């Protein structure tokens, strides 16, 4: 709700922002909550991986089970309350859609479902890669929290940022692909079709990199002996 309030405060002073109206950004923000909620459902163990699994040695037990370690970590527990954001996102989109003339046609819904799942997979792939660093750096906090805070930037039009930030959110930490580019395509923003089509490829690349980093980290892991 704080993010929605921030959007409202911004548009009290300006009718549009880099070609985006208040209701369009509200629609974008609502959609951005969908992949975020699915990611938060599974990611709780990634947030505490360094402290609990590596520093405290819980990962030793994971390695004793005949199930891939990454699967065990992701599905050991769920943050079910994050599904409230899924409901909120859908409600915000339903509210904003009539204001911008957007219709929930069959193809549009199918695209949004696919983009939501791919966006959640993209978030997971990025944070799996960051979590894998814990195998080399036994830090209780890890490097994920600062990056997690940057996810919110992808729920706003990337056009409002300067070029270095836009490149960062597109190709280095491509949070823009989880929300901005799919919504820009849905709303018919110019030149966004190519970026929307690139979403599966971006997910595939980052997922491959993150899984490779995780597997390499597992081979590097040294038991605590506890």
N, CA, C and O of each residue as an XYZ file, in Angstrom:
904
protein
N       0.823     -1.207      0.000
C       0.000      0.000      0.000
C       0.859      1.260      0.000
O       0.456      2.286     -0.550
N       2.038      1.190      0.612
C       2.907      2.358      0.652
C       3.326      2.771     -0.749
O       3.430      3.960     -1.047
N       3.572      1.769     -1.623
C       3.952      2.074     -3.000
C       2.842      2.759     -3.760
O       3.095      3.681     -4.535
N       1.613      2.319     -3.547
C       0.460      2.946     -4.205
C       0.296      4.378     -3.719
O       0.002      5.278     -4.506
N       0.487      4.586     -2.424
C       0.403      5.942     -1.872
C       1.480      6.836     -2.469
O       1.237      8.016     -2.721
N       2.676      6.280     -2.700
C       3.758      7.066     -3.290
C       3.411      7.489     -4.710
O       3.690      8.620     -5.107
N       2.801      6.583     -5.480
C       2.370      6.925     -6.842
C       1.351      8.044     -6.806
O       1.419      8.973     -7.611
N       0.412      7.966     -5.886
C      -0.623      8.999     -5.785
C      -0.014     10.351     -5.424
O      -0.418     11.376     -5.973
N       0.957     10.365     -4.503
C       1.588     11.611     -4.111
C       2.352     12.248     -5.273
O       2.338     13.468     -5.441
N       3.014     11.415     -6.066
C       3.757     11.936     -7.220
C       2.817     12.614     -8.202
O       3.121     13.689     -8.718
N       1.673     11.984     -8.463
C       0.772     12.503     -9.487
C      -0.136     13.612     -8.974
O      -0.925     14.156     -9.747
N      -0.051     13.955     -7.720
C      -0.739     15.143     -7.245
C      -0.109     16.391     -7.850
O      -0.760     17.429     -7.963
N       1.167     16.287     -8.240
C       1.900     17.441     -8.747
C       2.095     17.403    -10.262
O       2.416     18.426    -10.867
N       1.906     16.237    -10.881
C       2.136     16.128    -12.327
C       1.097     15.202    -12.939
O       0.855     14.118    -12.409
N       0.466     15.611    -14.061
C      -0.561     14.775    -14.696
C       0.002     13.539    -15.379
O      -0.719     12.559    -15.568
N       1.274     13.568    -15.750
C       1.904     12.408    -16.391
C       3.386     12.398    -16.059
O       3.947     13.408    -15.633
N       4.010     11.250    -16.260
C       5.421     11.083    -15.936
C       6.076     10.338    -17.088
O       5.865      9.137    -17.257
N       6.870     11.050    -17.881
C       7.550     10.479    -19.033
C       6.573      9.725    -19.935
O       6.870      8.631    -20.413
N       5.412     10.325    -20.156
C       4.428      9.734    -21.049
C       3.509      8.717    -20.397
O       2.644      8.154    -21.068
N       3.675      8.470    -19.116
C       2.834      7.515    -18.395
C       1.855      8.273    -17.506
O       2.256      9.159    -16.752
N       0.586      7.932    -17.593
C      -0.424      8.564    -16.748
C      -0.470      7.872    -15.391
O       0.130      6.817    -15.185
N      -1.200      8.498    -14.478
C      -1.345      7.933    -13.137
C      -1.931      6.528    -13.185
O      -1.420      5.622    -12.526
N      -3.003      6.335    -13.962
C      -3.662      5.030    -14.003
C      -2.799      3.980    -14.690
O      -2.873      2.801    -14.343
N      -1.981      4.387    -15.657
C      -1.071      3.438    -16.300
C      -0.007      2.957    -15.320
O       0.316      1.770    -15.285
N       0.534      3.870    -14.529
C       1.537      3.477    -13.549
C       0.895      2.654    -12.433
O       1.523      1.751    -11.880
N      -0.344      2.969    -12.109
C      -1.060      2.174    -11.120
C      -1.253      0.743    -11.633
O      -1.099     -0.219    -10.882
N      -1.589      0.616    -12.910
C      -1.731     -0.704    -13.535
C      -0.391     -1.447    -13.511
O      -0.336     -2.636    -13.198
N       0.680     -0.735    -13.843
C       2.026     -1.311    -13.825
C       2.388     -1.762    -12.417
O       2.920     -2.856    -12.230
N       2.106     -0.936    -11.445
C       2.439     -1.284    -10.062
C       1.660     -2.526     -9.626
O       2.206     -3.415     -8.973
N       0.374     -2.576     -9.995
C      -0.435     -3.735     -9.639
C       0.104     -5.008    -10.254
O       0.195     -6.036     -9.582
N       0.466     -4.949    -11.539
C       1.022     -6.127    -12.192
C       2.343     -6.533    -11.544
O       2.621     -7.723    -11.391
N       3.151     -5.555    -11.165
C       4.437     -5.850    -10.554
C       4.325     -6.641     -9.262
O       5.261     -7.342     -8.876
N       3.178     -6.531     -8.590
C       2.982     -7.279     -7.356
C       2.780     -8.774     -7.606
O       2.998     -9.587     -6.708
N       2.360     -9.142     -8.830
C       2.048    -10.544     -9.106
C       3.301    -11.433     -9.081
O       3.346    -12.375     -8.291
N       4.324    -11.169     -9.919
C       5.530    -12.007     -9.830
C       6.255    -11.851     -8.499
O       6.885    -12.791     -8.014
N       6.161    -10.650     -7.908
C       6.804    -10.434     -6.618
C       6.197    -11.342     -5.543
O       6.921    -11.913     -4.728
N       4.866    -11.474     -5.546
C       4.214    -12.299     -4.532
C       4.593    -13.766     -4.683
O       4.820    -14.448     -3.684
N       4.664    -14.264     -5.921
C       5.060    -15.657     -6.135
C       6.516    -15.880     -5.739
O       6.868    -16.920     -5.181
N       7.351    -14.897     -6.034
C       8.755    -14.988     -5.619
C       8.869    -15.028     -4.102
O       9.600    -15.853     -3.554
N       8.150    -14.142     -3.422
C       8.205    -14.106     -1.963
C       7.670    -15.384     -1.338
O       8.078    -15.757     -0.238
N       6.758    -16.058     -2.032
C       6.223    -17.322     -1.537
C       7.315    -18.365     -1.365
O       7.273    -19.164     -0.430
N       8.300    -18.360     -2.269
C       9.333    -19.387     -2.284
C      10.691    -18.938     -1.746
O      11.550    -19.768     -1.449
N      10.880    -17.641     -1.623
C      12.242    -17.133     -1.426
C      12.679    -16.993      0.025
O      13.810    -16.578      0.278
N      11.827    -17.322      0.981
C      12.163    -17.060      2.377
C      13.455    -17.761      2.793
O      14.241    -17.209      3.564
N      13.677    -18.979      2.285
C      14.889    -19.705      2.665
C      16.133    -19.125      2.014
O      17.234    -19.276      2.543
N      15.975    -18.460      0.867
C      17.121    -17.802      0.241
C      17.578    -16.613      1.077
O      18.774    -16.337      1.174
N      16.616    -15.908      1.683
C      16.966    -14.729      2.489
C      17.834    -15.106      3.685
O      18.737    -14.361      4.064
N      17.555    -16.271      4.276
C      18.268    -16.669      5.492
C      19.273    -17.787      5.233
O      19.771    -18.411      6.169
N      19.567    -18.033      3.963
C      20.418    -19.166      3.624
C      21.803    -19.061      4.249
O      22.292    -20.023      4.839
N      22.431    -17.908      4.124
C      23.799    -17.760      4.602
C      23.901    -18.044      6.090
O      24.785    -18.783      6.523
N      23.011    -17.467      6.869
C      23.095    -17.631      8.323
C      22.697    -19.027      8.768
O      23.402    -19.648      9.564
N      21.564    -19.533      8.260
C      21.016    -20.787      8.768
C      21.657    -22.012      8.126
O      22.006    -22.971      8.814
N      21.807    -21.973      6.818
C      22.286    -23.168      6.126
C      23.807    -23.286      6.116
O      24.346    -24.383      6.263
N      24.504    -22.157      5.942
C      25.961    -22.216      5.822
C      26.643    -21.999      7.171
O      27.412    -22.849      7.620
N      26.368    -20.874      7.813
C      27.049    -20.550      9.072
C      26.667    -21.540     10.172
O      27.534    -21.995     10.918
N      25.373    -21.880     10.282
C      24.928    -22.805     11.325
C      25.036    -24.275     10.904
O      24.839    -25.170     11.726
N      25.343    -24.522      9.644
C      25.601    -25.889      9.204
C      24.391    -26.711      8.824
O      24.503    -27.929      8.682
N      23.225    -26.081      8.651
C      22.026    -26.845      8.295
C      22.144    -27.468      6.909
O      21.446    -28.435      6.605
N      23.011    -26.929      6.077
C      23.149    -27.454      4.720
C      23.744    -28.859      4.726
O      23.583    -29.588      3.747
N      24.421    -29.257      5.792
C      24.948    -30.614      5.895
C      23.821    -31.637      5.781
O      23.961    -32.648      5.092
N      22.701    -31.371      6.460
C      21.567    -32.300      6.406
C      20.923    -32.314      5.033
O      20.430    -33.347      4.580
N      20.929    -31.157      4.369
C      20.361    -31.090      3.020
C      21.110    -32.031      2.082
O      20.497    -32.711      1.258
N      22.406    -32.069      2.206
C      23.224    -32.884      1.313
C      23.051    -34.375      1.555
O      23.415    -35.183      0.700
N      22.503    -34.754      2.699
C      22.299    -36.170      2.997
C      21.041    -36.731      2.345
O      20.872    -37.949      2.279
N      20.163    -35.867      1.868
C      18.899    -36.328      1.285
C      19.036    -36.516     -0.223
O      19.779    -35.781     -0.873
N      18.313    -37.512     -0.795
C      18.423    -37.807     -2.228
C      17.567    -36.910     -3.102
O      16.962    -37.374     -4.069
N      17.512    -35.646     -2.772
C      16.738    -34.656     -3.532
C      17.679    -33.491     -3.817
O      18.456    -33.113     -2.940
N      17.634    -32.903     -5.027
C      18.526    -31.774     -5.333
C      18.481    -30.709     -4.243
O      17.409    -30.329     -3.772
N      19.646    -30.241     -3.854
C      19.745    -29.304     -2.729
C      18.947    -28.031     -2.956
O      18.313    -27.526     -2.030
N      18.967    -27.510     -4.168
C      18.244    -26.264     -4.444
C      16.746    -26.460     -4.279
O      16.063    -25.579     -3.756
N      16.230    -27.588     -4.713
C      14.803    -27.895     -4.556
C      14.443    -27.948     -3.082
O      13.411    -27.416     -2.674
N      15.281    -28.582     -2.285
C      15.015    -28.669     -0.849
C      14.970    -27.292     -0.195
O      14.086    -27.006      0.613
N      15.919    -26.453     -0.548
C      15.991    -25.125      0.064
C      14.768    -24.290     -0.319
O      14.172    -23.635      0.536
N      14.399    -24.311     -1.587
C      13.285    -23.473     -2.048
C      11.952    -23.920     -1.458
O      11.090    -23.087     -1.178
N      11.774    -25.241     -1.265
C      10.459    -25.745     -0.875
C      10.388    -26.198      0.586
O       9.418    -26.842      0.985
N      11.392    -25.871      1.375
C      11.355    -26.298      2.771
C      10.239    -25.599      3.539
O       9.588    -26.217      4.381
N      10.014    -24.329      3.260
C       8.901    -23.618      3.880
C       8.444    -22.505      2.945
O       9.199    -22.046      2.088
N       7.200    -22.082      3.123
C       6.610    -21.081      2.242
C       6.162    -19.867      3.052
O       5.793    -19.980      4.220
N       6.204    -18.718      2.410
C       5.699    -17.489      3.021
C       4.291    -17.247      2.444
O       4.114    -16.437      1.534
N       3.317    -17.948      2.979
C       1.968    -17.944      2.425
C       1.337    -16.558      2.455
O       0.530    -16.224      1.588
N       1.697    -15.755      3.444
C       1.096    -14.422      3.554
C       1.417    -13.527      2.369
O       0.750    -12.514      2.159
N       2.436    -13.893      1.586
C       2.784    -13.087      0.410
C       1.703    -13.139     -0.659
O       1.658    -12.279     -1.538
N       0.822    -14.151     -0.592
C      -0.253    -14.257     -1.577
C      -1.253    -13.111     -1.438
O      -2.045    -12.862     -2.348
N      -1.218    -12.414     -0.303
C      -2.065    -11.233     -0.150
C      -1.685    -10.170     -1.176
O      -2.549     -9.445     -1.669
N      -0.390    -10.075     -1.501
C       0.057     -9.124     -2.514
C      -0.446     -9.517     -3.901
O      -0.691     -8.654     -4.744
N      -0.600    -10.824     -4.136
C      -1.163    -11.281     -5.407
C      -2.592    -10.778     -5.567
O      -2.967    -10.276     -6.627
N      -3.386    -10.917     -4.508
C      -4.764    -10.437     -4.535
C      -4.819     -8.919     -4.675
O      -5.657     -8.390     -5.406
N      -3.923     -8.218     -3.974
C      -3.883     -6.759     -4.058
C      -3.512     -6.311     -5.467
O      -4.111     -5.380     -6.005
N      -2.528     -6.972     -6.061
C      -2.120     -6.607     -7.415
C      -3.240     -6.760     -8.420
O      -3.449     -5.894     -9.270
N      -3.967     -7.874     -8.319
C      -5.098     -8.100     -9.232
C      -6.167     -7.033     -9.024
O      -6.732     -6.517     -9.988
N      -6.439     -6.706     -7.770
C      -7.451     -5.686     -7.472
C      -7.049     -4.330     -8.038
O      -7.886     -3.625     -8.601
N      -5.789     -3.959     -7.898
C      -5.303     -2.675     -8.420
C      -5.414     -2.643     -9.941
O      -5.811     -1.625    -10.506
N      -5.073     -3.734    -10.605
C      -5.172     -3.793    -12.062
C      -6.625     -3.686    -12.523
O      -6.925     -2.997    -13.498
N      -7.521     -4.372    -11.817
C      -8.942     -4.309    -12.165
C      -9.493     -2.897    -11.985
O     -10.371     -2.466    -12.733
N      -8.974     -2.183    -10.990
C      -9.405     -0.803    -10.768
C      -8.881      0.129    -11.853
O      -9.612      0.987    -12.349
N      -7.611     -0.042    -12.220
C      -6.981      0.886    -13.158
C      -7.338      0.608    -14.612
O      -7.345      1.529    -15.429
N      -7.635     -0.647    -14.951
C      -7.863     -1.021    -16.354
C      -8.941     -0.194    -17.052
O      -8.697      0.278    -18.163
N     -10.132      0.009    -16.452
C     -11.149      0.818    -17.148
C     -10.717      2.258    -17.393
O     -11.149      2.882    -18.363
N      -9.867      2.785    -16.520
C      -9.428      4.171    -16.648
C      -8.508      4.369    -17.851
O      -8.423      5.467    -18.401
N      -7.817      3.295    -18.258
C      -6.885      3.399    -19.380
C      -7.396      2.674    -20.618
O      -6.697      2.578    -21.628
N      -8.616      2.167    -20.530
C      -9.206      1.487    -21.683
C      -8.628      0.116    -21.964
O      -8.678     -0.358    -23.099
N      -8.083     -0.522    -20.949
C      -7.495     -1.845    -21.146
C      -8.551     -2.919    -20.952
O      -9.320     -2.875    -19.992
N      -8.587     -3.879    -21.859
C      -9.544     -4.979    -21.786
C      -8.823     -6.292    -21.491
O      -7.784     -6.587    -22.082
N      -9.375     -7.064    -20.585
C      -8.792     -8.353    -20.227
C      -9.291     -9.422    -21.195
O     -10.143    -10.244    -20.856
N      -8.748     -9.391    -22.388
C      -9.094    -10.391    -23.394
C      -8.358    -11.694    -23.094
O      -7.454    -11.732    -22.260
N      -8.758    -12.757    -23.785
C      -8.104    -14.049    -23.595
C      -6.607    -13.999    -23.841
O      -5.839    -14.448    -22.990
N      -6.159    -13.462    -24.993
C      -4.717    -13.382    -25.230
C      -3.984    -12.523    -24.213
O      -2.860    -12.842    -23.823
N      -4.617    -11.427    -23.777
C      -3.976    -10.551    -22.796
C      -3.801    -11.267    -21.461
O      -2.753    -11.155    -20.826
N      -4.824    -12.000    -21.039
C      -4.742    -12.735    -19.776
C      -3.682    -13.831    -19.870
O      -2.902    -14.034    -18.940
N      -3.661    -14.537    -21.010
C      -2.660    -15.593    -21.197
C      -1.246    -15.012    -21.127
O      -0.350    -15.599    -20.519
N      -1.063    -13.861    -21.752
C       0.257    -13.212    -21.719
C       0.616    -12.812    -20.302
O       1.757    -13.000    -19.880
N      -0.342    -12.259    -19.553
C      -0.061    -11.819    -18.193
C       0.279    -12.999    -17.281
O       1.163    -12.895    -16.431
N      -0.422    -14.114    -17.458
C      -0.121    -15.299    -16.649
C       1.301    -15.783    -16.941
O       2.075    -16.067    -16.027
N       1.632    -15.870    -18.244
C       2.976    -16.315    -18.627
C       4.040    -15.345    -18.118
O       5.070    -15.769    -17.593
N       3.790    -14.037    -18.273
C       4.749    -13.031    -17.827
C       4.914    -13.046    -16.312
O       6.011    -12.815    -15.804
N       3.824    -13.317    -15.588
C       3.895    -13.404    -14.127
C       4.780    -14.567    -13.699
O       5.641    -14.409    -12.833
N       4.572    -15.729    -14.298
C       5.373    -16.902    -13.952
C       6.831    -16.704    -14.341
O       7.736    -17.066    -13.589
N       7.055    -16.126    -15.523
C       8.431    -15.876    -15.958
C       9.095    -14.816    -15.088
O      10.282    -14.917    -14.780
N       8.328    -13.796    -14.691
C       8.874    -12.764    -13.813
C       9.293    -13.330    -12.466
O      10.348    -12.981    -11.936
N       8.449    -14.218    -11.909
C       8.802    -14.857    -10.641
C      10.042    -15.729    -10.806
O      10.904    -15.769     -9.928
N      10.125    -16.429    -11.945
C      11.307    -17.260    -12.217
C      12.552    -16.401    -12.371
O      13.641    -16.802    -11.961
N      12.396    -15.219    -12.960
C      13.530    -14.304    -13.115
C      14.024    -13.824    -11.755
O      15.227    -13.820    -11.494
N      13.097    -13.421    -10.891
C      13.484    -13.012     -9.543
C      14.231    -14.145     -8.834
O      15.277    -13.923     -8.223
N      13.686    -15.352     -8.922
C      14.314    -16.486     -8.263
C      15.714    -16.746     -8.813
O      16.651    -17.002     -8.057
N      15.846    -16.677    -10.141
C      17.151    -16.963    -10.737
C      18.202    -15.958    -10.271
O      19.337    -16.332     -9.978
N      17.822    -14.680    -10.205
C      18.768    -13.662     -9.746
C      19.194    -13.919     -8.310
O      20.377    -13.831     -7.979
N      18.223    -14.239     -7.457
C      18.546    -14.395     -6.039
C      19.158    -15.756     -5.723
O      19.854    -15.893     -4.717
N      18.917    -16.752     -6.548
C      19.649    -18.011     -6.392
C      21.135    -17.761     -6.657
O      22.001    -18.242     -5.925
N      21.412    -16.995     -7.722
C      22.798    -16.657     -8.022
C      23.451    -15.875     -6.908
O      24.597    -16.145     -6.550
N      22.734    -14.901     -6.349
C      23.290    -14.111     -5.247
C      23.475    -14.957     -3.997
O      24.458    -14.798     -3.274
N      22.530    -15.856     -3.742
C      22.627    -16.722     -2.576
C      23.809    -17.667     -2.693
O      24.448    -17.998     -1.694
N      24.100    -18.102     -3.914
C      25.216    -19.025     -4.128
C      26.545    -18.430     -3.679
O      27.478    -19.167     -3.362
N      26.637    -17.105     -3.650
C      27.868    -16.452     -3.192
C      28.172    -16.826     -1.742
O      29.324    -16.785     -1.310
N      27.115    -17.194     -0.987
C      27.298    -17.553      0.425
C      28.186    -18.768      0.602
O      28.765    -18.957      1.671
N      28.304    -19.594     -0.424
C      29.185    -20.759     -0.323
C      30.658    -20.353     -0.232
O      31.491    -21.106      0.272
N      30.965    -19.157     -0.725
C      32.342    -18.656     -0.676
C      32.527    -17.598      0.412
O      33.627    -17.428      0.937
N      31.437    -16.882      0.750
C      31.496    -15.814      1.754
C      30.520    -16.139      2.876
O      29.311    -15.977      2.707
N      31.019    -16.588      4.003
C      30.148    -16.958      5.118
C      29.752    -15.712      5.902
O      30.267    -15.447      6.988
N      28.833    -14.963      5.326
C      28.344    -13.727      5.928
C      26.912    -13.960      6.381
O      26.094    -14.433      5.592
N      26.587    -13.643      7.619
C      25.238    -13.901      8.136
C      24.173    -13.107      7.378
O      23.041    -13.570      7.237
N      24.517    -11.948      6.904
C      23.543    -11.113      6.194
C      23.504    -11.461      4.718
O      22.425    -11.556      4.133
N      24.672    -11.655      4.103
C      24.712    -11.944      2.672
C      24.576    -10.672      1.859
O      24.461     -9.575      2.407
N      24.589    -10.833      0.532
C      24.509     -9.667     -0.343
C      23.117     -9.474     -0.932
O      22.894     -8.532     -1.692
N      22.188    -10.347     -0.595
C      20.851    -10.267     -1.185
C      20.003     -9.087     -0.705
O      19.321     -8.476     -1.528
N      20.010     -8.731      0.599
C      19.107     -7.664      1.068
C      19.203     -6.348      0.307
O      18.163     -5.792     -0.045
N      20.400     -5.817      0.033
C      20.445     -4.556     -0.727
C      19.860     -4.690     -2.128
O      19.203     -3.772     -2.619
N      20.098     -5.836     -2.773
C      19.560     -6.052     -4.109
C      18.048     -6.214     -4.047
O      17.335     -5.757     -4.940
N      17.562     -6.860     -3.001
C      16.114     -7.044     -2.832
C      15.394     -5.698     -2.823
O      14.306     -5.567     -3.384
N      15.993     -4.720     -2.198
C      15.376     -3.393     -2.134
C      15.302     -2.735     -3.506
O      14.472     -1.853     -3.730
N      16.171     -3.163     -4.431
C      16.163     -2.587     -5.768
C      15.032     -3.131     -6.649
O      14.745     -2.576     -7.709
N      14.399     -4.208     -6.207
C      13.335     -4.810     -7.010
C      12.186     -3.826     -7.249
O      11.529     -3.862     -8.289
N      11.958     -2.962     -6.284
C      10.853     -2.004     -6.396
C      11.032     -1.060     -7.580
O      10.045     -0.571     -8.130
N      12.281     -0.793     -7.982
C      12.528      0.103     -9.108
C      11.940     -0.449    -10.401
O      11.577      0.320    -11.291
N      11.843     -1.769    -10.516
C      11.301     -2.377    -11.720
C       9.799     -2.285    -11.830
O       9.234     -2.650    -12.861
N       9.131     -1.802    -10.782
C       7.676     -1.659    -10.810
C       7.241     -0.249    -11.219
O       6.070      0.112    -11.105
N       8.201      0.532    -11.693
C       7.914      1.870    -12.213
C       8.477      1.969    -13.629
O       9.342      1.174    -13.997
N       8.011      2.921    -14.425
C       8.540      3.057    -15.795
C      10.048      3.290    -15.782
O      10.532      4.197    -15.106
N      10.782      2.480    -16.520
C      12.232      2.647    -16.562
C      12.629      3.953    -17.231
O      13.760      4.415    -17.079
N      11.698      4.548    -17.973
C      11.988      5.807    -18.652
C      12.287      6.943    -17.674
O      12.896      7.941    -18.058
N      11.872      6.804    -16.427
C      12.074      7.901    -15.472
C      13.495      7.901    -14.911
O      13.896      8.857    -14.248
N      14.265      6.831    -15.173
C      15.615      6.738    -14.641
C      16.642      7.178    -15.674
O      16.358      7.208    -16.871
N      17.829      7.518    -15.205
C      18.895      7.878    -16.138
C      19.420      6.620    -16.839
O      19.080      5.500    -16.457
N      20.236      6.814    -17.847
C      20.676      5.692    -18.681
C      21.406      4.600    -17.906
O      21.101      3.426    -18.115
N      22.364      4.921    -17.013
C      23.040      3.844    -16.267
C      22.076      2.990    -15.446
O      22.212      1.767    -15.406
N      21.104      3.625    -14.790
C      20.146      2.872    -13.979
C      19.254      2.028    -14.874
O      18.939      0.885    -14.543
N      18.850      2.585    -16.002
C      18.004      1.845    -16.941
C      18.733      0.615    -17.469
O      18.136     -0.454    -17.592
N      20.017      0.759    -17.782
C      20.810     -0.385    -18.248
C      20.962     -1.422    -17.134
O      20.894     -2.625    -17.386
N      21.168     -0.953    -15.908
C      21.299     -1.853    -14.770
C      20.050     -2.700    -14.595
O      20.138     -3.912    -14.400
N      18.870     -2.054    -14.666
C      17.608     -2.741    -14.442
C      17.136     -3.526    -15.658
O      16.133     -4.236    -15.592
N      17.857     -3.401    -16.765
C      17.482     -4.137    -17.976
C      18.391     -5.334    -18.234
O      17.924     -6.377    -18.691
N      19.693     -5.193    -17.945
C      20.631     -6.223    -18.382
C      21.550     -6.767    -17.300
O      22.090     -7.863    -17.456
N      21.744     -6.036    -16.207
C      22.609     -6.524    -15.140
C      21.778     -7.203    -14.055
O      21.978     -8.377    -13.744
N      20.856     -6.454    -13.493
C      19.829     -6.982    -12.591
C      18.494     -6.688    -13.262
O      17.850     -5.692    -12.930
N      18.069     -7.518    -14.187
C      16.971     -7.168    -15.103
C      15.574     -7.216    -14.491
O      14.690     -7.909    -14.994
N      15.383     -6.472    -13.401
C      14.087     -6.438    -12.756
C      13.016     -5.814    -13.655
O      11.825     -6.074    -13.486
N      13.452     -4.993    -14.609
C      12.494     -4.372    -15.509
C      11.732     -5.378    -16.354
O      10.614     -5.101    -16.787
N      12.323     -6.544    -16.594
C      11.654     -7.575    -17.391
C      10.543     -8.261    -16.622
O       9.687     -8.906    -17.229
N      10.532     -8.140    -15.309
C       9.511     -8.800    -14.507
C       8.198     -8.035    -14.484
O       7.154     -8.615    -14.185
N       8.230     -6.744    -14.795
C       7.004     -5.955    -14.727
C       6.932     -4.892    -15.826
O       5.973     -4.856    -16.597
N       7.943     -4.033    -15.896
C       7.849     -2.881    -16.785
C       7.677     -3.268    -18.251
O       6.731     -2.818    -18.898
N       8.570     -4.086    -18.781
C       8.510     -4.398    -20.207
C       7.234     -5.155    -20.603
O       6.647     -4.830    -21.635
N       6.777     -6.154    -19.824
C       5.508     -6.792    -20.181
C       4.327     -5.834    -20.187
O       3.494     -5.882    -21.092
N       4.247     -4.955    -19.177
C       3.125     -4.023    -19.108
C       3.216     -2.969    -20.212
O       2.201     -2.596    -20.800
N       4.418     -2.495    -20.490
C       4.593     -1.525    -21.572
C       4.129     -2.124    -22.904
O       3.544     -1.430    -23.736
N       4.392     -3.404    -23.094
C       3.919     -4.088    -24.298
C       2.396     -4.193    -24.304
O       1.759     -3.931    -25.324
N       1.813     -4.575    -23.174
C       0.357     -4.699    -23.084
C      -0.347     -3.372    -23.352
O      -1.422     -3.340    -23.951
N       0.262     -2.286    -22.907
C      -0.357     -0.964    -23.073
C       0.005     -0.312    -24.399
O      -0.366      0.835    -24.650
N       0.722     -1.031    -25.245
C       1.020     -0.535    -26.581
C       2.066      0.542    -26.641
O       2.064      1.357    -27.563
N       2.971      0.565    -25.664
C       4.043      1.551    -25.695
C       5.005      1.219    -26.837
O       5.293      0.050    -27.094
N       5.491      2.238    -27.505
C       6.295      2.049    -28.712
C       7.612      1.319    -28.433
O       8.312      1.617    -27.465
N       7.926      0.370    -29.293
C       9.203     -0.327    -29.240
C       9.334     -1.372    -28.149
O      10.447     -1.812    -27.861
N       8.231     -1.784    -27.530
C       8.317     -2.707    -26.402
C       8.055     -4.159    -26.783
O       8.257     -5.048    -25.956
N       7.613     -4.426    -28.001
C       7.313     -5.799    -28.411
C       8.560     -6.674    -28.344
O       8.505     -7.808    -27.868
N       9.688     -6.142    -28.824
C      10.930     -6.919    -28.822
C      11.361     -7.249    -27.398
O      11.800     -8.364    -27.116
N      11.232     -6.273    -26.502
C      11.647     -6.494    -25.119
C      10.749     -7.525    -24.436
O      11.223     -8.338    -23.642
N       9.459     -7.489    -24.746
C       8.541     -8.455    -24.149
C       8.845     -9.864    -24.640
O       8.799    -10.821    -23.867
N       9.155     -9.987    -25.926
C       9.491    -11.295    -26.496
C      10.800    -11.821    -25.913
O      11.003    -13.032    -25.825
N      11.682    -10.914    -25.519
C      12.985    -11.314    -24.968
C      12.890    -11.870    -23.554
O      13.850    -12.466    -23.064
N      11.749    -11.687    -22.885
C      11.610    -12.120    -21.498
C      11.971    -13.595    -21.294
O      12.769    -13.882    -20.401
N      11.429    -14.553    -22.071
C      11.806    -15.960    -21.846
C      13.304    -16.206    -22.008
O      13.889    -16.998    -21.269
N      13.916    -15.534    -22.966
C      15.354    -15.730    -23.178
C      16.157    -15.175    -22.018
O      17.133    -15.793    -21.593
N      15.763    -14.016    -21.497
C      16.451    -13.427    -20.342
C      16.337    -14.357    -19.138
O      17.317    -14.580    -18.426
N      15.144    -14.895    -18.912
C      14.941    -15.825    -17.802
C      15.813    -17.066    -17.967
O      16.450    -17.515    -17.013
N      15.841    -17.619    -19.179
C      16.625    -18.832    -19.436
C      18.106    -18.598    -19.169
O      18.772    -19.439    -18.565
N      18.621    -17.454    -19.618
C      20.040    -17.156    -19.427
C      20.377    -17.015    -17.946
O      21.335    -17.620    -17.466
N      19.592    -16.220    -17.224
C      19.893    -15.987    -15.807
C      19.653    -17.240    -14.977
O      20.353    -17.471    -13.992
N      18.671    -18.050    -15.362
C      18.425    -19.291    -14.632
C      19.587    -20.262    -14.825
O      20.016    -20.923    -13.879
N      20.092    -20.341    -16.053
C      21.229    -21.221    -16.321
C      22.463    -20.780    -15.541
O      23.179    -21.606    -14.974
N      22.702    -19.478    -15.517
C      23.855    -18.949    -14.783
C      23.726    -19.212    -13.285
O      24.686    -19.616    -12.630
N      22.529    -18.978    -12.754
C      22.336    -19.131    -11.308
C      22.450    -20.590    -10.876
O      23.034    -20.880     -9.831
N      21.902    -21.506    -11.664
C      21.983    -22.925    -11.315
C      23.433    -23.402    -11.396
O      23.886    -24.184    -10.560
N      24.158    -22.923    -12.415
C      25.582    -23.275    -12.530
C      26.361    -22.756    -11.330
O      27.222    -23.455    -10.796
N      26.059    -21.517    -10.897
C      26.732    -20.943     -9.731
C      26.391    -21.726     -8.466
O      27.254    -21.965     -7.621
N      25.125    -22.122     -8.344
C      24.701    -22.899     -7.172
C      25.431    -24.243     -7.126
O      25.972    -24.624     -6.088
N      25.444    -24.955     -8.248
C      26.104    -26.264     -8.283
C      27.596    -26.146     -8.002
O      28.180    -26.996     -7.330
N      28.203    -25.088     -8.520
C      29.625    -24.861     -8.237
C      29.817    -24.575     -6.746
O      30.780    -25.039     -6.136
N      28.893    -23.808     -6.169
C      28.983    -23.503     -4.745
C      28.819    -24.734     -3.878
O      29.502    -24.880     -2.864
N      27.915    -25.622     -4.270
C      27.719    -26.860     -3.516
C      28.994    -27.691     -3.496
O      29.349    -28.282     -2.477
N      29.676    -27.728     -4.633
C      30.945    -28.479     -4.705
C      32.026    -27.796     -3.840
O      32.947    -28.449     -3.349
N      31.892    -26.496     -3.670
C      32.879    -25.740     -2.878
C      32.568    -25.786     -1.378
O      33.424    -25.474     -0.550
N      31.353    -26.173     -1.043
C      30.896    -26.120      0.360
C      31.712    -27.036      1.251
O      31.975    -28.186      0.899
N      32.105    -26.531      2.388
C      32.833    -27.312      3.394
C      31.950    -27.453      4.616
O      31.463    -26.457      5.149
N      31.742    -28.666      5.060
C      30.892    -28.926      6.216
C      31.434    -28.226      7.457
O      32.645    -28.099      7.638
N      30.509    -27.773      8.312
C      30.907    -27.144      9.562
C      31.318    -28.193     10.592
O      31.996    -27.904     11.578
N      30.879    -29.422     10.319
C      31.210    -30.487     11.259
C      30.292    -30.552     12.453
O      30.513    -31.328     13.383
N      29.245    -29.720     12.424
C      28.316    -29.697     13.562
C      27.104    -30.556     13.297
O      26.219    -30.653     14.148
